[in-house]
Amino acid sequence: MALVECVPNFSEGRRPEVVDAIVAAITAVPGARRIDHSLDASHNRAVVTFVAPPEAAVEAAFRGIAKARDLIDLTRHQGEHPRIGATDVVPFVPLEGSDMAQCVRLAHELGARVGHELEIPVYFYEAAARTPARRNLPDVRNIGFEKLRVAVTTDPARTPDEGPRDHLHPTAGAVVIGARSFLIAYNVNLGTPDVAVAKDIAKRIREKDGGLKGIKAMGFFLEDLGCAQVSMNVCDFQSTGLERVYREIEQLAAERGVAIRESELVGLAPRQAVPPGLAERVKLRGFDPRTQLIEERLSA
């Protein structure tokens, strides 16, 4: 049986009951299985990972987006992570028996439904992008909800791919839907509250600024921990693994007189990306292979 993974990100990390309701909507679809979800209060964001046969994956994602539209109001939302939607981004990832072309078709099918049935504007990214300028997620999401709801009325470059073309949904904003390879969300927390250090390191290591291949990075201040964080998407772990990026951050931080406090995985990672002993070497907080390796979750 063909399976795809879907990893919707929702702009809610402080109300577990809201995320639980969204997860319930997703898993109500026959064949859709949640294999992970996590909440981050500082980012005010939740990441849900589920697997399903292809058509069930579209229906499950649609129901999750619809529930988020009803429960999340971006005009009241505050958090460290950039966002343009109550459901901010929805990637499909090929697993057993599926491929990238199929995931692109699923993304476009979901986008058409979201745009027309929920009246939420949709932008397509990565392999599902309809223009080269939208392949890179940060380029689509870079101005945030508040600025985008103005820009969409005046800037043709911000015209959505599906749904309303000249306005965002008043409370749910827009959603970015795509197809991509496996991505690892990985954060490194620094032993300083100085967010300028994290932002500088993030700029040094991200690929688009001449840094490490496949690394997208931003710097944040985490109020709940009182420290700065380098938050990353590791988009090609076979080219740049977790230990490689950790050592680079460690060196750059040491040059600024700062130590690394800890690192963390958000969601799941493939077994190949977390070899034996890695968790200790990179101070990986709370790592549990039974719950954070995708192969373990699929077999369970």
CORNORHU-V576660 format. One record per residue. N is the residue number from 0. SS is DSSP state (H for helix, E for strand, L for the rest). PSI is psi as a letter, one per 30 degrees, with the letter a starting at -180 (999 if undefined). D_CENTER is the distance of its C-alpha to the mean C-alpha in Angstrom with 1 decimal. Layout:
{{N	SS	PSI	D_CENTER} {N	SS	PSI	D_CENTER}}
This chain:
{{0	L	k	26.3} {1	L	k	23.3} {2	L	k	19.9} {3	E	l	16.3} {4	E	k	13.1} {5	E	k	10.6} {6	E	i	7.2} {7	E	k	7.1} {8	E	k	5.4} {9	E	k	8.8} {10	L	i	10.5} {11	L	j	12.7} {12	L	g	13.0} {13	L	f	16.8} {14	L	j	18.4} {15	H	e	18.0} {16	H	e	20.3} {17	H	e	18.1} {18	H	e	15.2} {19	H	e	18.0} {20	H	e	19.3} {21	H	e	16.1} {22	H	e	16.0} {23	H	e	19.7} {24	H	e	19.4} {25	H	e	17.1} {26	H	f	19.4} {27	L	f	22.5} {28	L	k	22.2} {29	L	k	24.4} {30	L	f	22.8} {31	L	k	19.3} {32	E	k	18.6} {33	E	k	15.9} {34	E	f	15.5} {35	E	k	13.2} {36	E	k	11.7} {37	E	k	11.3} {38	E	k	11.9} {39	E	j	12.0} {40	L	e	14.9} {41	L	e	14.8} {42	L	f	11.4} {43	L	h	12.5} {44	E	k	9.2} {45	E	k	8.8} {46	E	k	6.7} {47	E	k	9.2} {48	E	k	10.2} {49	E	l	13.4} {50	E	l	15.8} {51	E	l	18.6} {52	L	l	21.1} {53	H	e	20.0} {54	H	e	21.7} {55	H	e	20.8} {56	H	e	17.1} {57	H	e	17.6} {58	H	e	19.6} {59	H	e	17.4} {60	H	e	14.3} {61	H	e	16.9} {62	H	e	18.3} {63	H	e	15.1} {64	H	e	14.5} {65	H	e	18.3} {66	H	e	18.3} {67	H	e	15.6} {68	H	e	17.7} {69	H	f	20.7} {70	H	f	19.4} {71	L	k	17.2} {72	L	j	19.0} {73	H	f	17.1} {74	H	f	20.6} {75	H	g	20.7} {76	L	k	17.2} {77	L	k	17.0} {78	L	l	14.4} {79	L	f	13.5} {80	L	k	10.0} {81	L	k	10.5} {82	L	l	10.1} {83	L	f	12.4} {84	E	l	12.2} {85	L	e	12.8} {86	E	j	10.4} {87	E	e	8.1} {88	E	k	6.4} {89	E	j	7.8} {90	E	k	8.2} {91	E	k	11.4} {92	E	k	12.3} {93	E	k	16.1} {94	L	b	17.8} {95	L	k	21.5} {96	L	g	23.7} {97	L	l	21.1} {98	L	l	20.2} {99	H	e	18.1} {100	H	e	20.6} {101	H	e	20.4} {102	H	e	16.6} {103	H	e	17.3} {104	H	e	19.9} {105	H	e	17.9} {106	H	e	15.3} {107	H	e	18.4} {108	H	e	20.1} {109	H	e	17.4} {110	H	e	17.1} {111	H	e	20.9} {112	H	e	21.1} {113	H	e	18.6} {114	H	e	20.4} {115	H	e	23.8} {116	H	e	23.8} {117	L	f	21.5} {118	L	h	22.3} {119	L	k	18.8} {120	E	k	18.3} {121	E	k	15.9} {122	E	k	14.8} {123	E	k	14.2} {124	E	l	12.4} {125	E	b	12.6} {126	L	f	15.4} {127	L	f	15.7} {128	L	k	16.4} {129	L	f	20.0} {130	L	k	20.6} {131	H	e	20.0} {132	H	f	18.9} {133	H	g	15.7} {134	L	e	14.5} {135	L	j	12.5} {136	H	e	9.4} {137	H	f	10.7} {138	H	f	14.1} {139	H	e	13.2} {140	H	g	11.6} {141	L	f	13.8} {142	L	f	16.4} {143	H	l	14.7} {144	H	e	16.0} {145	H	e	19.5} {146	H	e	20.3} {147	H	e	18.9} {148	H	f	21.1} {149	H	e	24.0} {150	H	e	23.1} {151	L	f	22.6} {152	L	f	26.3} {153	L	f	27.7} {154	L	j	25.6} {155	H	f	25.7} {156	H	f	22.9} {157	H	g	20.6} {158	L	k	22.1} {159	L	l	19.6} {160	L	e	19.9} {161	E	l	20.6} {162	L	a	21.9} {163	L	k	23.7} {164	L	f	24.2} {165	L	g	25.5} {166	L	l	23.7} {167	L	l	20.5} {168	E	k	20.7} {169	L	e	22.3} {170	L	f	20.1} {171	L	f	17.0} {172	E	b	16.5} {173	E	l	14.8} {174	E	k	11.9} {175	E	k	10.3} {176	E	k	10.9} {177	E	a	11.2} {178	E	k	12.2} {179	L	l	11.4} {180	L	l	12.6} {181	L	k	11.3} {182	L	k	8.7} {183	E	k	9.1} {184	E	j	7.3} {185	E	k	10.7} {186	E	k	12.4} {187	E	k	16.1} {188	E	k	18.1} {189	E	l	21.3} {190	L	h	24.8} {191	L	k	25.1} {192	L	f	24.1} {193	L	j	24.4} {194	H	f	21.1} {195	H	e	22.9} {196	H	e	23.0} {197	H	e	19.3} {198	H	e	18.8} {199	H	e	21.6} {200	H	e	20.3} {201	H	e	16.9} {202	H	e	18.9} {203	H	e	21.1} {204	H	f	18.7} {205	L	k	16.2} {206	H	e	17.4} {207	H	f	18.0} {208	H	g	20.4} {209	L	g	22.3} {210	L	b	20.5} {211	L	k	19.2} {212	L	k	18.3} {213	L	g	14.7} {214	E	k	13.4} {215	E	k	11.3} {216	E	k	12.1} {217	E	l	12.8} {218	E	k	15.4} {219	E	l	15.5} {220	E	k	18.3} {221	E	j	17.7} {222	L	e	20.5} {223	L	f	20.6} {224	L	f	21.1} {225	L	h	23.0} {226	E	l	21.4} {227	E	l	19.4} {228	E	k	16.2} {229	E	j	14.8} {230	E	k	11.0} {231	E	l	9.8} {232	E	j	7.9} {233	E	j	10.9} {234	L	f	11.1} {235	L	i	14.7} {236	L	f	15.7} {237	L	f	19.2} {238	L	e	19.9} {239	L	j	18.4} {240	L	l	18.2} {241	H	e	17.0} {242	H	e	20.7} {243	H	e	21.2} {244	H	e	18.5} {245	H	e	19.7} {246	H	e	23.2} {247	H	e	22.5} {248	H	e	21.0} {249	H	e	23.9} {250	H	e	26.4} {251	H	e	25.1} {252	H	e	25.0} {253	H	e	28.5} {254	H	f	29.9} {255	L	g	29.0} {256	L	g	30.6} {257	L	k	27.4} {258	L	l	26.6} {259	E	k	23.3} {260	E	e	23.0} {261	E	l	20.5} {262	E	l	17.2} {263	E	k	14.6} {264	E	k	12.2} {265	E	j	9.2} {266	L	b	9.5} {267	L	l	11.6} {268	E	l	13.2} {269	L	l	16.1} {270	H	e	19.5} {271	H	f	20.4} {272	H	f	17.8} {273	L	i	19.4} {274	L	l	23.2} {275	L	k	25.8} {276	L	f	26.2} {277	H	e	22.9} {278	H	e	21.9} {279	H	e	25.1} {280	H	f	25.1} {281	L	g	21.7} {282	L	h	22.3} {283	E	j	19.4} {284	L	k	19.5} {285	L	g	20.1} {286	L	k	19.1} {287	L	j	20.4} {288	H	f	20.6} {289	H	f	21.6} {290	H	f	18.4} {291	H	f	15.8} {292	E	k	17.1} {293	H	e	16.1} {294	H	e	19.7} {295	H	e	21.0} {296	H	e	19.0} {297	H	e	20.0} {298	H	e	23.6} {299	L	999	23.7}}
